[in-house]
Amino acid sequence: MILRKDLKDRKGEKMNIIASVILIIFGLMMILKPRRIWKIADSWKIINKAEPANYYLNMIRVGGFILTVGGIAAAIELIL
């Protein structure tokens, strides 16, 4: 019985590590390439060839920072 619980905990831990890495990758992408994120997510909504506002790009960067910090915090929590 103990072995099965231990095996489930390991599987969940691996999934948490993968999720942490994904959060960090997406967060860094949002920080470093906000215009590309805008093109993927929102450019199809624009009829004319308008560019995103600087405020919008900065908010994408803030969201990326939050995702990155969350991913790092989750990874640290798993290590400790």
Secondary structure, DSSP 8 states (H G I E B T S, - for coil): -HHHHHHHHHHHHHHHHHHHHHHHHHHHHHHH-HHHHHHHHTGGG-SS-----HHHHHHHHHHHHHHHHHHHHHHHHHH-
